[in-house]
Amino acid sequence: MNQVTTKKEGALATNLFEADANQGAQNISQEDLALPFLKILGQLSPEVNKRDGKYVEGAEPGKIINTVTNELYDDIDVIPCHYKRQYVEWQDRGTSTGAPVAIHDADSDIVSQTTRDKTYKDRLPNGNYLENTANHFVLLCGKNPGTALISMKSTQLKVSRKWNSMMMGIKMQGKNGLFTPPTYSHIYNLKTVQMSNDKGTWFGWDVSKKGPVTQKDLYDMAKNFAISVGKGEVETKVETKETKSEFSL
């Protein structure tokens, strides 16, 4: 069998690539891209188990991971671009495929059909339960900015509400008086902290404000992502439940 060998050459000049920028990607829209999740790794996450096929080198509980690139972070700066709350319908473990049964808008009347069971789950008449989920669409800052989704639920809803309050609490002086700037006008730092209650210990989000965006190109990227999500051009997906979530504590 013939093999084609190529001589290893040095890297091509950047200006050569720049001259052909975006060629080959003309038909790729936001709908064709995989939107990564930023999630916190826990004790039961497959990424921290060296015997699991999804193991990621260097992964450990409390780290933040990008589910598409598998990049790990102790903390990361992000720009919040859009917020959307939903009710995700799940089956109980053992009967579930790990994927949600359905996703309902926050203003859906489906919540009125639920009853709270002894495990504090909101049960529907069909036996499934709803999980109140806060979705934060963000732009990742750094040398290679990219988009991602952060889903907060259960114990992390309190963090989500605090973050929203931080964003809405920012006021700036304009020519017509005080105004609330767009959420994508400021950068926030995300890290993890250990949390606990009478059911156990887990890692959760910690959000702090860093300051306003100072780069025009970064601001434009965040604004364009916000517009795309607002138009429904970015599909909101839900992480599958592979293991018991620490956030269900």
C-alpha positions in Angstrom: 0.0 0.0 0.0 1.4 3.3 -1.1 1.8 6.0 1.5 2.0 9.7 0.8 4.6 11.4 2.9 4.9 15.2 3.3 7.9 17.1 4.3 7.4 19.0 7.5 7.6 22.7 6.8 7.7 25.7 9.1 4.5 27.5 9.9 3.1 29.6 7.2 2.9 33.4 7.5 -0.2 34.7 9.3 -0.9 37.2 6.5 -1.3 34.3 4.1 -4.2 32.9 6.3 -5.6 36.4 6.8 -5.9 36.9 3.1 -8.2 33.9 2.9 -10.0 34.7 6.2 -13.3 32.8 6.6 -13.0 30.9 3.4 -14.6 27.5 3.6 -16.9 28.6 6.4 -19.3 30.8 4.4 -22.2 28.4 5.0 -21.5 27.8 8.7 -24.0 29.8 10.8 -24.4 29.9 14.6 -26.9 27.0 14.3 -24.2 24.8 12.9 -21.8 25.3 15.8 -21.6 23.3 19.0 -22.2 25.6 21.9 -20.0 24.4 24.8 -21.1 24.2 28.4 -19.0 25.7 31.2 -19.6 23.3 34.0 -18.1 22.5 37.4 -16.5 19.1 37.9 -17.7 17.1 40.9 -16.6 13.9 42.7 -18.8 11.8 40.4 -18.0 13.6 37.1 -16.7 11.1 34.5 -13.9 13.6 33.5 -12.2 13.1 36.9 -12.3 9.3 36.8 -9.1 7.9 35.2 -10.9 4.7 34.3 -13.7 6.4 32.4 -13.6 7.0 28.7 -14.4 10.6 29.2 -11.5 11.2 31.6 -9.7 14.5 31.0 -6.0 14.7 32.1 -5.7 17.2 35.0 -9.4 17.2 35.8 -10.3 17.2 39.4 -13.4 18.2 41.5 -13.8 21.9 41.7 -12.3 22.7 38.3 -14.3 24.4 35.5 -14.4 22.6 32.2 -15.3 23.6 28.6 -17.3 20.6 27.4 -16.3 21.1 23.7 -12.5 21.8 24.0 -12.0 20.0 27.4 -10.0 23.1 28.6 -9.8 23.3 32.4 -9.9 26.4 34.5 -9.5 27.4 38.1 -11.3 30.6 37.2 -12.3 32.3 34.0 -13.4 35.8 32.9 -16.7 36.0 31.0 -19.0 38.6 29.5 -22.7 37.7 30.1 -24.6 38.2 26.8 -28.1 36.8 27.3 -30.2 35.2 30.1 -33.0 32.6 29.7 -34.8 30.6 32.4 -36.6 27.3 31.6 -38.2 24.4 33.2 -36.5 21.1 32.2 -38.6 18.0 32.4 -36.8 14.8 33.5 -37.6 11.2 34.2 -36.2 9.5 37.3 -32.9 7.8 37.1 -33.2 4.1 36.1 -36.0 4.9 33.7 -34.4 7.8 31.9 -32.1 7.9 28.9 -30.2 10.7 30.6 -31.7 13.2 28.2 -34.5 15.6 29.1 -38.1 14.7 28.2 -39.0 18.2 27.3 -38.0 21.9 27.8 -40.6 24.4 28.9 -40.5 28.2 28.8 -40.4 30.0 32.1 -43.8 31.5 31.5 -45.4 28.1 30.8 -48.3 27.1 33.0 -46.9 23.6 33.4 -45.6 24.5 36.9 -49.2 24.8 38.1 -49.7 21.1 37.2 -47.0 20.0 39.6 -47.0 18.9 43.3 -44.0 19.0 45.6 -42.9 15.4 46.7 -41.1 14.4 49.8 -37.7 14.8 48.0 -38.7 18.4 47.1 -39.1 17.6 43.4 -41.9 19.3 41.5 -43.8 16.3 40.1 -46.0 16.3 37.1 -49.1 14.0 36.8 -47.1 11.7 34.4 -44.5 11.1 37.1 -41.7 13.2 35.6 -40.3 16.2 37.5 -39.4 19.7 36.6 -36.1 21.4 37.2 -36.0 25.2 37.3 -32.9 26.0 35.1 -31.2 29.4 34.7 -29.2 29.7 31.5 -26.4 32.3 31.1 -25.0 32.7 27.6 -21.6 34.1 27.9 -18.5 35.2 25.9 -15.3 33.7 27.2 -12.5 36.3 27.5 -8.9 35.6 26.7 -6.6 35.2 23.8 -9.2 33.2 21.8 -12.7 34.5 22.8 -15.5 32.0 22.4 -19.1 31.5 23.3 -20.5 29.2 26.0 -23.5 28.3 28.1 -23.7 28.1 31.9 -26.7 26.4 33.3 -27.5 26.9 37.0 -30.1 24.9 38.9 -31.1 23.8 42.4 -28.7 25.3 44.9 -27.1 27.4 42.2 -30.2 29.4 41.4 -29.3 31.6 44.3 -26.0 32.4 42.6 -27.8 33.1 39.3 -30.2 35.6 41.0 -27.2 37.3 42.7 -25.5 37.6 39.3 -28.6 39.0 37.7 -28.9 41.5 40.5 -25.3 42.6 40.1 -25.9 43.2 36.4 -29.1 45.1 36.9 -27.6 47.1 39.7 -25.0 48.8 37.4 -25.9 52.3 36.6 -24.1 54.8 34.3 -24.5 58.5 33.7 -25.6 59.3 30.2 -26.7 62.4 28.4 -30.3 61.7 29.4 -29.4 60.8 33.0 -28.8 57.4 34.7 -29.3 54.2 32.7 -28.6 50.5 33.0 -26.0 49.4 30.5 -26.3 46.1 28.5 -25.2 43.0 30.4 -22.4 42.6 27.9 -20.9 45.9 28.9 -19.1 44.3 31.9 -16.7 41.4 32.6 -17.2 39.0 35.5 -14.9 36.5 37.0 -16.2 33.0 37.7 -14.6 30.6 40.1 -15.7 27.7 42.3 -16.2 27.4 46.0 -17.1 24.5 48.2 -20.7 24.5 49.5 -22.6 22.3 51.9 -25.9 21.6 53.6 -27.3 18.8 55.6 -27.3 16.6 52.6 -23.7 16.8 51.6 -20.8 18.9 50.2 -20.3 20.1 46.6 -18.6 22.8 44.5 -20.7 25.7 43.3 -20.2 29.0 41.4 -18.8 32.2 42.8 -19.3 35.3 40.6 -17.6 38.7 41.0 -17.6 41.8 38.8 -14.3 42.9 37.3 -15.2 46.0 35.4 -16.4 47.4 32.1 -15.3 46.0 28.7 -12.5 48.1 27.3 -11.9 46.4 23.9 -14.3 47.4 21.1 -13.9 44.1 19.2 -14.7 42.2 22.3 -17.8 44.3 23.0 -18.9 43.8 19.4 -18.5 40.0 19.6 -20.5 39.9 22.8 -23.2 42.1 21.4 -23.5 40.0 18.2 -23.8 36.8 20.3 -26.5 38.4 22.4 -28.4 39.4 19.3 -28.1 35.8 17.8 -29.4 34.2 21.0 -32.2 36.7 21.3 -33.3 35.9 17.7 -33.4 32.2 18.5 -30.4 31.4 16.3 -28.6 29.7 19.1 -30.2 26.5 20.3 -30.5 26.0 24.1 -29.4 22.5 24.8 -29.4 20.7 28.2 -26.6 18.6 29.6 -27.4 14.9 29.9 -27.5 13.5 33.4 -24.8 10.9 33.4 -24.3 10.8 37.1 -25.9 12.1 40.3 -25.6 15.9 40.2 -24.0 17.6 43.1 -26.3 20.5 42.5 -29.3 18.3 43.3 -28.3 18.3 47.0 
